[in-house]
């Protein structure tokens, strides 16, 4: 049986790397006493995988973990154990059974939704104008770091929605999130600031991850029973 563990990553843990997060969650699952299953071989490890790695410095309201467990476990009890074993800064939202016949979480993710919170003053009219100009483009070439150095890519098809809430000083972004077609919100917002001729402090939070089934968009939670 496969479980989906949905959890938050707060300000206290946003600078933990993905590798350190994997180690932290591995230890938490071991502490929980839940009968998780392990790989075979010389160095067995818990059969688990994350839906989509979160960049360092970004908080998240809904991170998703898939873990294989014994079919006979009580899910409600497993949720209590896992919730109590997760450390401060990684708060469990829920634990549910993953629907049978669905792809792995990491293969299901198609989009990610982010909120950018503007922490210092900037000209919102310029930001809004620049966002509109970007959305009107057919192509927008940006650079991103890879193992082989900087690589150019067309970012425009990877932007699904962008909205500015001037009252709340926040941007709402819906971006592609499936390797190799993925867009870092930091890269996009730095481009917006550059084109607008503005500088400001900001924080980013990932609200949710989404999958596409039968041409409809669903939260990744749709894969849980």
N, C-alpha and C positions, 0 to 999 in steps of 0.2 A: 504494500500500500504506500502511496505517496502523499505526504502532507505538504500544504503550503503554509508557511509561516510569514505573516505580514507584520512588519515592525517599522518603527520610526527611528530616524537617526537625527539626534538633536545637536544643538550648538556644542555640547560637551564632547561629541564624538565626530564632528564633521571633518576634523583633520586626521582621522585614522585612515590609513591607506586601505585599498581593497584587500590586499594580502593580509594585513593585520586584522581586518574585519573578519575574514575567513577563519583566521586562527581563534579570534575571540568567540565567534559563534560556535566553532567546533568544540571549544572548551565548555561553553554554556550547555550545549546539547549533551555532552558527556556528564556534566554535573546534574542535569535534569533527571537522569535515571530512566528516561524514555528508551524503549528498546529499538534503537536505530540500527540500521544494517550497515555493514562495512564492506569495503572492497576486499578482494582476496589478494594474496601475494605477500611479499616480504614485509612491506610497510602498509598495512591496511589503514584506510581512513574512512570517515563517515561518507556514505553516498548522499551527497548534497550538492546543490548548485544554486547560484544566485541568478535572478532573472536578467539583470543588466547592471554592470558595475557603475557605481556612483563616483563622480570626480571628487577628489579631495577638496574640502572647503565648502561643499554644498550640503545643506541639510535635506531631509526627506521626510514626508508624511507617510509614505507607503513604499517600503522596500519589500521585495518578495524573495523568499527562499524556498526551494523545493528539497525535501528530504525523504529518503526511503526508510520506512519503519516496518516492524512486524505487523502482519495483518490482524493479529489478535488484540492489539492495544485498544484502550478506551480513549477516544479522541478528546473528550472533555477533560479527562485526567491529564492527558498529554499536554493540553493547552495550559493547564494550571502549572504543571511542572516546568514547562519551557518558559512561561511568563516569569516565574519566580527565579529562574536561573540566569536570565539575561541581565547583563550589568547596567548600571546607571548610564543613561544616554542612549540606550537601545531598548525602547519600550515596545513590547509586543502588542499589536492591535488585535490580532486574532490568529487562530490556528484551525485550518479546515482540511478536509480530504480533497485531494485533487481529482477532478473528474477523469474517469477512465477514458482511454482512447484519445486524449488530447496530447499535443506535442509538448516537449519540455518547455519550461518557462522561457529559457533563454532563446529558444527558437520561435517563440510566440510573440515576443515584444516587437512592436512596429513603431510606436510613438511614445514620447515622454512630454509631460506638461510641467512647466517651470513657472515660478513666480520670482521676478527680480524686484527686490525692495530697494528703492533709492534712499540712501541714508544721508545724503547731503544735497544741498540745493543745486539745481541745474535748470536750464531753460526747457520746460516741458513742451512748449510749442515747437521748438527745434527738434526735440526727440520725436514728437508725434509726426512732424513733417517728414523726417528722415525715414521713419518706419513706413509711411505711406509710399515714399519713393522706392524703397526696397521691395515692397510688395508689388509694385507696378513693373519691376524688372523681369525680364525673361531669364537672364543669367546673372549670377553674382559670384565672381571668382574670389575665393579666400585661400589662405594657406593654413595647414595644420602640421604639427610635428608628428613624424613617424619614426620608426626604427632606422629608416634609411635617410632621415633628414626631413626637410620641409617639402610638402607636396601640395600642389594646387588642386582645388576641387570646386565644382559648381555647387554653391550652397543654396541657391534659390529653390530648387525642387525639394529641399529638406525642411523648408519652412511652411507649415500648414496654416498657422494662425499667429497673429501678433496683435495684442490690444494694449492700450495704455489707459490706466485708471488714474486720472489727474487728481481726484480727491484723495485717493489712498497712496499716491506716489509709487505705483507698482506697474510692472509690465507682466502680461500673461502671454506665455509662449507655448505653442504646441509644435514640437520638432520631431523629425525623424530620429529613431533610436534603434537601428538594427545594422550592425556592422556588415559591410563597410559603409553603408549609407546612414551616417549619424552626424549630428551637428551639436557641438559643445555650446551651451548657452553663453558661456564666457566669451567665446570667439565671436559669436553673433553680436553680443551687446557691445563689445569693444569696437566692432565695426560701426555700429550705430552711433556711438559716442564720437568716433573719429570723423564720420561723415557730418555729424551735427556740429562739430567743433566744440564739444562740451567735455567736461571732466567732472566726475562725481564718484563718491563712495557708494557701494552697493553690496547687497547680499543676495544669494540665490537659494531657493528651496525647490526641490522636486516634489510636485504634488501627487503624481501618479504615473503609472505606466499603462500602456494600452495595447490591445491586440485587435486584429481585424479578422472577422469570421463572416463569411457569406456577404462580403462587401460592407459590413457594418462594423463600427468601432465600439469596443467594449473595454472597460477597465480590466486589468489582468485578474482582478478578483472574480471575474466571470468564469474563470477556469476552476473555481472551487465550488464544492457542493454545499 
